[in-house]
Amino acid sequence: MGSKTKMWARAAGLITACVFLIYGLHRGEAVVVLNKAVNICLECIGLG
């Protein structure tokens, strides 16, 4: 693979990741993930 091809592949991957990140934030998925993380942490510590 050439240098320019790698650059374009990385740029396309970065743009795709940003689009999916914005889409997930728009749908409110960050709150869902945070709630699940809190529940898992509380279960591991034994406070829940």
Summary of the structure (lengths in Angstrom):
residues: 48
radius of gyration: 17.8
end to end distance: 51.9
largest distance: 54.0
contacts: 88
relative contact order: 0.08
helix: 88%
strand: 0%
